[in-house]
Amino acid sequence: MWQVVLYVSPVSCLAAAVLAVLLCLLAEFIAARRPDVIRVASGFLLTLWVLLVLAATVIPDGPPTGRFDQIYWLPGEGLIYGTADMGTNEISMIFKQEAANAIMFAPIAILAYYALRNPSRLLVLAGCAAFSCGIELIQWLEQAGRTADVDDLMFNSLGAACGLAAISIASIAIPRKRLHARA
């Protein structure tokens, strides 16, 4: 999965944001006409995406070490204290990884929002943050080549918030009531 991080750049982040808004526009259009279809499709895609995220984040990356000290509690701790012996390429990879964390969680928020009946954006955001916290807890408990990091939780939550922002943009651009009146 590290190969995906190599493709993260400002251009790919912008492309992901534009794609999120376009997909939300399509979802709003379909939801205005066929809310049952969008809920079922979103629920199915959400299940697939969550399984993919779990495969990418909690499958052990090495043998269990039995050491429970691989956790970063302070925001930015890995960057502030862990980069003394790193080159610029390694530091760049850390930023790319955090951007990838955000990009990975935007679809979860979007799909969860459209899969639920009368969803609250705040509830969806809280659910995404709880899911991210669960992933970090599993990574810490596994002690198998992964490090639990509060920065991952923050960037996953930021990605979920960006996904919800894409929904807000789409819902302003395509109000469901106006579309429903035309149908």
Biotite code that builds the C-alpha atoms (Angstrom):
import biotite.structure as struc

atoms = struc.array([
    struc.Atom([0.000, 0.000, 0.000], chain_id="A", res_id=1, res_name="MET", atom_name="CA", element="C"),
    struc.Atom([2.996, 2.325, 0.368], chain_id="A", res_id=2, res_name="TRP", atom_name="CA", element="C"),
    struc.Atom([3.139, 2.603, -3.409], chain_id="A", res_id=3, res_name="GLN", atom_name="CA", element="C"),
    struc.Atom([-0.089, 4.644, -3.291], chain_id="A", res_id=4, res_name="VAL", atom_name="CA", element="C"),
    struc.Atom([1.576, 7.228, -1.042], chain_id="A", res_id=5, res_name="VAL", atom_name="CA", element="C"),
    struc.Atom([4.220, 7.819, -3.711], chain_id="A", res_id=6, res_name="LEU", atom_name="CA", element="C"),
    struc.Atom([1.560, 9.306, -5.999], chain_id="A", res_id=7, res_name="TYR", atom_name="CA", element="C"),
    struc.Atom([0.308, 11.831, -3.457], chain_id="A", res_id=8, res_name="VAL", atom_name="CA", element="C"),
    struc.Atom([1.101, 15.352, -4.571], chain_id="A", res_id=9, res_name="SER", atom_name="CA", element="C"),
    struc.Atom([-0.628, 18.728, -4.493], chain_id="A", res_id=10, res_name="PRO", atom_name="CA", element="C"),
    struc.Atom([-2.079, 17.919, -7.927], chain_id="A", res_id=11, res_name="VAL", atom_name="CA", element="C"),
    struc.Atom([-3.417, 14.516, -6.848], chain_id="A", res_id=12, res_name="SER", atom_name="CA", element="C"),
    struc.Atom([-4.905, 16.080, -3.691], chain_id="A", res_id=13, res_name="CYS", atom_name="CA", element="C"),
    struc.Atom([-6.652, 18.716, -5.785], chain_id="A", res_id=14, res_name="LEU", atom_name="CA", element="C"),
    struc.Atom([-7.856, 16.023, -8.196], chain_id="A", res_id=15, res_name="ALA", atom_name="CA", element="C"),
    struc.Atom([-9.243, 14.014, -5.263], chain_id="A", res_id=16, res_name="ALA", atom_name="CA", element="C"),
    struc.Atom([-11.106, 17.075, -3.966], chain_id="A", res_id=17, res_name="ALA", atom_name="CA", element="C"),
    struc.Atom([-12.599, 17.851, -7.387], chain_id="A", res_id=18, res_name="VAL", atom_name="CA", element="C"),
    struc.Atom([-13.567, 14.211, -7.859], chain_id="A", res_id=19, res_name="LEU", atom_name="CA", element="C"),
    struc.Atom([-15.232, 14.176, -4.430], chain_id="A", res_id=20, res_name="ALA", atom_name="CA", element="C"),
    struc.Atom([-17.331, 17.227, -5.296], chain_id="A", res_id=21, res_name="VAL", atom_name="CA", element="C"),
    struc.Atom([-18.279, 15.770, -8.697], chain_id="A", res_id=22, res_name="LEU", atom_name="CA", element="C"),
    struc.Atom([-19.304, 12.466, -7.135], chain_id="A", res_id=23, res_name="LEU", atom_name="CA", element="C"),
    struc.Atom([-21.330, 14.321, -4.504], chain_id="A", res_id=24, res_name="CYS", atom_name="CA", element="C"),
    struc.Atom([-23.049, 16.321, -7.251], chain_id="A", res_id=25, res_name="LEU", atom_name="CA", element="C"),
    struc.Atom([-23.986, 13.045, -8.944], chain_id="A", res_id=26, res_name="LEU", atom_name="CA", element="C"),
    struc.Atom([-25.134, 11.576, -5.631], chain_id="A", res_id=27, res_name="ALA", atom_name="CA", element="C"),
    struc.Atom([-27.275, 14.651, -4.886], chain_id="A", res_id=28, res_name="GLU", atom_name="CA", element="C"),
    struc.Atom([-28.841, 14.420, -8.332], chain_id="A", res_id=29, res_name="PHE", atom_name="CA", element="C"),
    struc.Atom([-29.665, 10.724, -7.863], chain_id="A", res_id=30, res_name="ILE", atom_name="CA", element="C"),
    struc.Atom([-30.775, 11.215, -4.230], chain_id="A", res_id=31, res_name="ALA", atom_name="CA", element="C"),
    struc.Atom([-33.286, 13.854, -5.321], chain_id="A", res_id=32, res_name="ALA", atom_name="CA", element="C"),
    struc.Atom([-34.919, 11.380, -7.695], chain_id="A", res_id=33, res_name="ARG", atom_name="CA", element="C"),
    struc.Atom([-34.231, 7.971, -6.160], chain_id="A", res_id=34, res_name="ARG", atom_name="CA", element="C"),
    struc.Atom([-33.112, 8.185, -2.518], chain_id="A", res_id=35, res_name="PRO", atom_name="CA", element="C"),
    struc.Atom([-33.531, 4.430, -2.085], chain_id="A", res_id=36, res_name="ASP", atom_name="CA", element="C"),
    struc.Atom([-31.053, 3.724, -4.887], chain_id="A", res_id=37, res_name="VAL", atom_name="CA", element="C"),
    struc.Atom([-28.422, 6.093, -3.534], chain_id="A", res_id=38, res_name="ILE", atom_name="CA", element="C"),
    struc.Atom([-28.744, 4.641, -0.012], chain_id="A", res_id=39, res_name="ARG", atom_name="CA", element="C"),
    struc.Atom([-28.298, 1.042, -1.182], chain_id="A", res_id=40, res_name="VAL", atom_name="CA", element="C"),
    struc.Atom([-25.456, 1.855, -3.572], chain_id="A", res_id=41, res_name="ALA", atom_name="CA", element="C"),
    struc.Atom([-23.691, 3.997, -0.953], chain_id="A", res_id=42, res_name="SER", atom_name="CA", element="C"),
    struc.Atom([-24.086, 1.309, 1.696], chain_id="A", res_id=43, res_name="GLY", atom_name="CA", element="C"),
    struc.Atom([-22.563, -1.303, -0.592], chain_id="A", res_id=44, res_name="PHE", atom_name="CA", element="C"),
    struc.Atom([-19.674, 0.956, -1.616], chain_id="A", res_id=45, res_name="LEU", atom_name="CA", element="C"),
    struc.Atom([-19.129, 1.997, 2.002], chain_id="A", res_id=46, res_name="LEU", atom_name="CA", element="C"),
    struc.Atom([-18.751, -1.645, 3.011], chain_id="A", res_id=47, res_name="THR", atom_name="CA", element="C"),
    struc.Atom([-16.189, -2.216, 0.270], chain_id="A", res_id=48, res_name="LEU", atom_name="CA", element="C"),
    struc.Atom([-14.250, 0.949, 1.093], chain_id="A", res_id=49, res_name="TRP", atom_name="CA", element="C"),
    struc.Atom([-14.170, 0.185, 4.836], chain_id="A", res_id=50, res_name="VAL", atom_name="CA", element="C"),
    struc.Atom([-12.845, -3.303, 4.107], chain_id="A", res_id=51, res_name="LEU", atom_name="CA", element="C"),
    struc.Atom([-10.162, -1.801, 1.861], chain_id="A", res_id=52, res_name="LEU", atom_name="CA", element="C"),
    struc.Atom([-9.190, 0.718, 4.549], chain_id="A", res_id=53, res_name="VAL", atom_name="CA", element="C"),
    struc.Atom([-9.005, -2.039, 7.163], chain_id="A", res_id=54, res_name="LEU", atom_name="CA", element="C"),
    struc.Atom([-6.856, -4.155, 4.855], chain_id="A", res_id=55, res_name="ALA", atom_name="CA", element="C"),
    struc.Atom([-4.517, -1.205, 4.317], chain_id="A", res_id=56, res_name="ALA", atom_name="CA", element="C"),
    struc.Atom([-4.281, -0.215, 7.960], chain_id="A", res_id=57, res_name="THR", atom_name="CA", element="C"),
    struc.Atom([-4.644, -3.161, 10.319], chain_id="A", res_id=58, res_name="VAL", atom_name="CA", element="C"),
    struc.Atom([-3.178, -6.157, 8.512], chain_id="A", res_id=59, res_name="ILE", atom_name="CA", element="C"),
    struc.Atom([0.132, -6.733, 10.314], chain_id="A", res_id=60, res_name="PRO", atom_name="CA", element="C"),
    struc.Atom([3.172, -5.266, 8.603], chain_id="A", res_id=61, res_name="ASP", atom_name="CA", element="C"),
    struc.Atom([5.613, -7.544, 10.387], chain_id="A", res_id=62, res_name="GLY", atom_name="CA", element="C"),
    struc.Atom([5.882, -10.016, 13.234], chain_id="A", res_id=63, res_name="PRO", atom_name="CA", element="C"),
    struc.Atom([4.555, -9.008, 16.674], chain_id="A", res_id=64, res_name="PRO", atom_name="CA", element="C"),
    struc.Atom([7.231, -7.252, 18.699], chain_id="A", res_id=65, res_name="THR", atom_name="CA", element="C"),
    struc.Atom([5.557, -7.394, 22.095], chain_id="A", res_id=66, res_name="GLY", atom_name="CA", element="C"),
    struc.Atom([6.588, -3.749, 22.646], chain_id="A", res_id=67, res_name="ARG", atom_name="CA", element="C"),
    struc.Atom([3.795, -1.340, 23.456], chain_id="A", res_id=68, res_name="PHE", atom_name="CA", element="C"),
    struc.Atom([5.886, 1.808, 23.062], chain_id="A", res_id=69, res_name="ASP", atom_name="CA", element="C"),
    struc.Atom([5.160, 2.401, 19.378], chain_id="A", res_id=70, res_name="GLN", atom_name="CA", element="C"),
    struc.Atom([2.637, 5.183, 19.849], chain_id="A", res_id=71, res_name="ILE", atom_name="CA", element="C"),
    struc.Atom([2.783, 8.916, 19.187], chain_id="A", res_id=72, res_name="TYR", atom_name="CA", element="C"),
    struc.Atom([0.433, 10.773, 21.546], chain_id="A", res_id=73, res_name="TRP", atom_name="CA", element="C"),
    struc.Atom([1.431, 14.354, 20.756], chain_id="A", res_id=74, res_name="LEU", atom_name="CA", element="C"),
    struc.Atom([0.277, 15.993, 17.525], chain_id="A", res_id=75, res_name="PRO", atom_name="CA", element="C"),
    struc.Atom([3.252, 16.411, 15.203], chain_id="A", res_id=76, res_name="GLY", atom_name="CA", element="C"),
    struc.Atom([5.493, 14.317, 17.464], chain_id="A", res_id=77, res_name="GLU", atom_name="CA", element="C"),
    struc.Atom([6.781, 12.162, 14.610], chain_id="A", res_id=78, res_name="GLY", atom_name="CA", element="C"),
    struc.Atom([7.730, 15.208, 12.583], chain_id="A", res_id=79, res_name="LEU", atom_name="CA", element="C"),
    struc.Atom([9.068, 17.335, 15.415], chain_id="A", res_id=80, res_name="ILE", atom_name="CA", element="C"),
    struc.Atom([11.200, 14.731, 17.153], chain_id="A", res_id=81, res_name="TYR", atom_name="CA", element="C"),
    struc.Atom([11.558, 11.953, 14.615], chain_id="A", res_id=82, res_name="GLY", atom_name="CA", element="C"),
    struc.Atom([13.108, 13.797, 11.678], chain_id="A", res_id=83, res_name="THR", atom_name="CA", element="C"),
    struc.Atom([16.564, 14.696, 13.021], chain_id="A", res_id=84, res_name="ALA", atom_name="CA", element="C"),
    struc.Atom([18.280, 11.970, 11.015], chain_id="A", res_id=85, res_name="ASP", atom_name="CA", element="C"),
    struc.Atom([15.925, 12.108, 8.028], chain_id="A", res_id=86, res_name="MET", atom_name="CA", element="C"),
    struc.Atom([16.522, 13.536, 4.600], chain_id="A", res_id=87, res_name="GLY", atom_name="CA", element="C"),
    struc.Atom([14.081, 15.767, 2.765], chain_id="A", res_id=88, res_name="THR", atom_name="CA", element="C"),
    struc.Atom([12.675, 12.810, 0.796], chain_id="A", res_id=89, res_name="ASN", atom_name="CA", element="C"),
    struc.Atom([11.852, 10.950, 3.997], chain_id="A", res_id=90, res_name="GLU", atom_name="CA", element="C"),
    struc.Atom([10.217, 14.018, 5.519], chain_id="A", res_id=91, res_name="ILE", atom_name="CA", element="C"),
    struc.Atom([8.268, 14.511, 2.293], chain_id="A", res_id=92, res_name="SER", atom_name="CA", element="C"),
    struc.Atom([7.008, 10.935, 2.609], chain_id="A", res_id=93, res_name="MET", atom_name="CA", element="C"),
    struc.Atom([5.612, 11.717, 6.060], chain_id="A", res_id=94, res_name="ILE", atom_name="CA", element="C"),
    struc.Atom([3.614, 14.630, 4.641], chain_id="A", res_id=95, res_name="PHE", atom_name="CA", element="C"),
    struc.Atom([2.458, 12.456, 1.744], chain_id="A", res_id=96, res_name="LYS", atom_name="CA", element="C"),
    struc.Atom([1.363, 9.759, 4.175], chain_id="A", res_id=97, res_name="GLN", atom_name="CA", element="C"),
    struc.Atom([-0.714, 12.247, 6.169], chain_id="A", res_id=98, res_name="GLU", atom_name="CA", element="C"),
    struc.Atom([-2.322, 13.576, 2.980], chain_id="A", res_id=99, res_name="ALA", atom_name="CA", element="C"),
    struc.Atom([-3.077, 9.983, 1.972], chain_id="A", res_id=100, res_name="ALA", atom_name="CA", element="C"),
    struc.Atom([-4.721, 9.460, 5.378], chain_id="A", res_id=101, res_name="ASN", atom_name="CA", element="C"),
    struc.Atom([-7.003, 12.413, 4.702], chain_id="A", res_id=102, res_name="ALA", atom_name="CA", element="C"),
    struc.Atom([-7.813, 11.282, 1.164], chain_id="A", res_id=103, res_name="ILE", atom_name="CA", element="C"),
    struc.Atom([-8.570, 7.766, 2.437], chain_id="A", res_id=104, res_name="MET", atom_name="CA", element="C"),
    struc.Atom([-11.263, 8.953, 4.868], chain_id="A", res_id=105, res_name="PHE", atom_name="CA", element="C"),
    struc.Atom([-13.141, 11.422, 2.645], chain_id="A", res_id=106, res_name="ALA", atom_name="CA", element="C"),
    struc.Atom([-15.006, 8.611, 0.829], chain_id="A", res_id=107, res_name="PRO", atom_name="CA", element="C"),
    struc.Atom([-15.992, 7.032, 4.150], chain_id="A", res_id=108, res_name="ILE", atom_name="CA", element="C"),
    struc.Atom([-17.731, 10.229, 5.246], chain_id="A", res_id=109, res_name="ALA", atom_name="CA", element="C"),
    struc.Atom([-19.363, 10.739, 1.849], chain_id="A", res_id=110, res_name="ILE", atom_name="CA", element="C"),
    struc.Atom([-20.605, 7.173, 1.527], chain_id="A", res_id=111, res_name="LEU", atom_name="CA", element="C"),
    struc.Atom([-21.788, 7.007, 5.151], chain_id="A", res_id=112, res_name="ALA", atom_name="CA", element="C"),
    struc.Atom([-23.714, 10.243, 4.692], chain_id="A", res_id=113, res_name="TYR", atom_name="CA", element="C"),
    struc.Atom([-25.540, 8.982, 1.612], chain_id="A", res_id=114, res_name="TYR", atom_name="CA", element="C"),
    struc.Atom([-26.092, 5.501, 3.079], chain_id="A", res_id=115, res_name="ALA", atom_name="CA", element="C"),
    struc.Atom([-27.985, 6.827, 6.115], chain_id="A", res_id=116, res_name="LEU", atom_name="CA", element="C"),
    struc.Atom([-31.525, 8.169, 6.295], chain_id="A", res_id=117, res_name="ARG", atom_name="CA", element="C"),
    struc.Atom([-31.602, 11.792, 7.457], chain_id="A", res_id=118, res_name="ASN", atom_name="CA", element="C"),
    struc.Atom([-27.942, 11.821, 8.482], chain_id="A", res_id=119, res_name="PRO", atom_name="CA", element="C"),
    struc.Atom([-26.333, 14.381, 10.706], chain_id="A", res_id=120, res_name="SER", atom_name="CA", element="C"),
    struc.Atom([-22.998, 15.599, 9.362], chain_id="A", res_id=121, res_name="ARG", atom_name="CA", element="C"),
    struc.Atom([-21.713, 15.894, 12.901], chain_id="A", res_id=122, res_name="LEU", atom_name="CA", element="C"),
    struc.Atom([-22.691, 12.285, 13.627], chain_id="A", res_id=123, res_name="LEU", atom_name="CA", element="C"),
    struc.Atom([-20.966, 11.100, 10.438], chain_id="A", res_id=124, res_name="VAL", atom_name="CA", element="C"),
    struc.Atom([-17.823, 13.034, 11.398], chain_id="A", res_id=125, res_name="LEU", atom_name="CA", element="C"),
    struc.Atom([-17.899, 11.561, 14.910], chain_id="A", res_id=126, res_name="ALA", atom_name="CA", element="C"),
    struc.Atom([-18.335, 8.074, 13.456], chain_id="A", res_id=127, res_name="GLY", atom_name="CA", element="C"),
    struc.Atom([-15.354, 8.561, 11.146], chain_id="A", res_id=128, res_name="CYS", atom_name="CA", element="C"),
    struc.Atom([-13.218, 9.813, 14.040], chain_id="A", res_id=129, res_name="ALA", atom_name="CA", element="C"),
    struc.Atom([-14.285, 6.815, 16.151], chain_id="A", res_id=130, res_name="ALA", atom_name="CA", element="C"),
    struc.Atom([-13.452, 4.428, 13.297], chain_id="A", res_id=131, res_name="PHE", atom_name="CA", element="C"),
    struc.Atom([-10.022, 6.051, 12.930], chain_id="A", res_id=132, res_name="SER", atom_name="CA", element="C"),
    struc.Atom([-9.455, 5.817, 16.685], chain_id="A", res_id=133, res_name="CYS", atom_name="CA", element="C"),
    struc.Atom([-10.351, 2.128, 16.509], chain_id="A", res_id=134, res_name="GLY", atom_name="CA", element="C"),
    struc.Atom([-7.805, 1.584, 13.745], chain_id="A", res_id=135, res_name="ILE", atom_name="CA", element="C"),
    struc.Atom([-5.079, 3.278, 15.765], chain_id="A", res_id=136, res_name="GLU", atom_name="CA", element="C"),
    struc.Atom([-5.988, 1.206, 18.835], chain_id="A", res_id=137, res_name="LEU", atom_name="CA", element="C"),
    struc.Atom([-5.784, -2.013, 16.801], chain_id="A", res_id=138, res_name="ILE", atom_name="CA", element="C"),
    struc.Atom([-2.423, -0.957, 15.359], chain_id="A", res_id=139, res_name="GLN", atom_name="CA", element="C"),
    struc.Atom([-1.113, -0.327, 18.867], chain_id="A", res_id=140, res_name="TRP", atom_name="CA", element="C"),
    struc.Atom([-2.477, -3.613, 20.253], chain_id="A", res_id=141, res_name="LEU", atom_name="CA", element="C"),
    struc.Atom([-1.145, -5.663, 17.324], chain_id="A", res_id=142, res_name="GLU", atom_name="CA", element="C"),
    struc.Atom([2.408, -4.408, 17.751], chain_id="A", res_id=143, res_name="GLN", atom_name="CA", element="C"),
    struc.Atom([3.164, -5.857, 14.327], chain_id="A", res_id=144, res_name="ALA", atom_name="CA", element="C"),
    struc.Atom([5.107, -3.329, 12.290], chain_id="A", res_id=145, res_name="GLY", atom_name="CA", element="C"),
    struc.Atom([2.654, -0.443, 12.649], chain_id="A", res_id=146, res_name="ARG", atom_name="CA", element="C"),
    struc.Atom([2.722, 2.627, 14.842], chain_id="A", res_id=147, res_name="THR", atom_name="CA", element="C"),
    struc.Atom([-0.320, 4.206, 16.455], chain_id="A", res_id=148, res_name="ALA", atom_name="CA", element="C"),
    struc.Atom([-0.223, 7.942, 15.846], chain_id="A", res_id=149, res_name="ASP", atom_name="CA", element="C"),
    struc.Atom([-2.566, 10.728, 16.889], chain_id="A", res_id=150, res_name="VAL", atom_name="CA", element="C"),
    struc.Atom([-1.601, 12.519, 13.642], chain_id="A", res_id=151, res_name="ASP", atom_name="CA", element="C"),
    struc.Atom([-3.262, 9.707, 11.678], chain_id="A", res_id=152, res_name="ASP", atom_name="CA", element="C"),
    struc.Atom([-6.432, 10.242, 13.700], chain_id="A", res_id=153, res_name="LEU", atom_name="CA", element="C"),
    struc.Atom([-6.292, 13.988, 13.047], chain_id="A", res_id=154, res_name="MET", atom_name="CA", element="C"),
    struc.Atom([-5.710, 13.652, 9.306], chain_id="A", res_id=155, res_name="PHE", atom_name="CA", element="C"),
    struc.Atom([-8.308, 10.905, 8.939], chain_id="A", res_id=156, res_name="ASN", atom_name="CA", element="C"),
    struc.Atom([-10.812, 13.210, 10.663], chain_id="A", res_id=157, res_name="SER", atom_name="CA", element="C"),
    struc.Atom([-9.701, 16.107, 8.469], chain_id="A", res_id=158, res_name="LEU", atom_name="CA", element="C"),
    struc.Atom([-10.328, 13.936, 5.402], chain_id="A", res_id=159, res_name="GLY", atom_name="CA", element="C"),
    struc.Atom([-13.793, 13.062, 6.685], chain_id="A", res_id=160, res_name="ALA", atom_name="CA", element="C"),
    struc.Atom([-14.495, 16.774, 7.224], chain_id="A", res_id=161, res_name="ALA", atom_name="CA", element="C"),
    struc.Atom([-13.343, 17.480, 3.653], chain_id="A", res_id=162, res_name="CYS", atom_name="CA", element="C"),
    struc.Atom([-15.710, 14.778, 2.395], chain_id="A", res_id=163, res_name="GLY", atom_name="CA", element="C"),
    struc.Atom([-18.547, 16.422, 4.294], chain_id="A", res_id=164, res_name="LEU", atom_name="CA", element="C"),
    struc.Atom([-17.540, 19.794, 2.844], chain_id="A", res_id=165, res_name="ALA", atom_name="CA", element="C"),
    struc.Atom([-17.835, 18.264, -0.638], chain_id="A", res_id=166, res_name="ALA", atom_name="CA", element="C"),
    struc.Atom([-21.377, 17.170, 0.277], chain_id="A", res_id=167, res_name="ILE", atom_name="CA", element="C"),
    struc.Atom([-22.187, 20.701, 1.436], chain_id="A", res_id=168, res_name="SER", atom_name="CA", element="C"),
    struc.Atom([-20.924, 22.170, -1.826], chain_id="A", res_id=169, res_name="ILE", atom_name="CA", element="C"),
    struc.Atom([-22.949, 19.669, -3.849], chain_id="A", res_id=170, res_name="ALA", atom_name="CA", element="C"),
    struc.Atom([-26.106, 20.187, -1.812], chain_id="A", res_id=171, res_name="SER", atom_name="CA", element="C"),
    struc.Atom([-25.870, 23.948, -2.325], chain_id="A", res_id=172, res_name="ILE", atom_name="CA", element="C"),
    struc.Atom([-25.284, 23.516, -6.062], chain_id="A", res_id=173, res_name="ALA", atom_name="CA", element="C"),
    struc.Atom([-28.112, 20.989, -6.477], chain_id="A", res_id=174, res_name="ILE", atom_name="CA", element="C"),
    struc.Atom([-30.863, 21.536, -3.906], chain_id="A", res_id=175, res_name="PRO", atom_name="CA", element="C"),
    struc.Atom([-32.918, 18.333, -3.640], chain_id="A", res_id=176, res_name="ARG", atom_name="CA", element="C"),
    struc.Atom([-36.240, 20.156, -3.210], chain_id="A", res_id=177, res_name="LYS", atom_name="CA", element="C"),
    struc.Atom([-35.841, 21.966, -6.519], chain_id="A", res_id=178, res_name="ARG", atom_name="CA", element="C"),
    struc.Atom([-34.904, 18.769, -8.353], chain_id="A", res_id=179, res_name="LEU", atom_name="CA", element="C"),
    struc.Atom([-37.691, 16.826, -6.645], chain_id="A", res_id=180, res_name="HIS", atom_name="CA", element="C"),
    struc.Atom([-40.215, 19.431, -7.807], chain_id="A", res_id=181, res_name="ALA", atom_name="CA", element="C"),
    struc.Atom([-39.081, 18.962, -11.428], chain_id="A", res_id=182, res_name="ARG", atom_name="CA", element="C"),
    struc.Atom([-39.259, 15.160, -11.332], chain_id="A", res_id=183, res_name="ALA", atom_name="CA", element="C"),
])
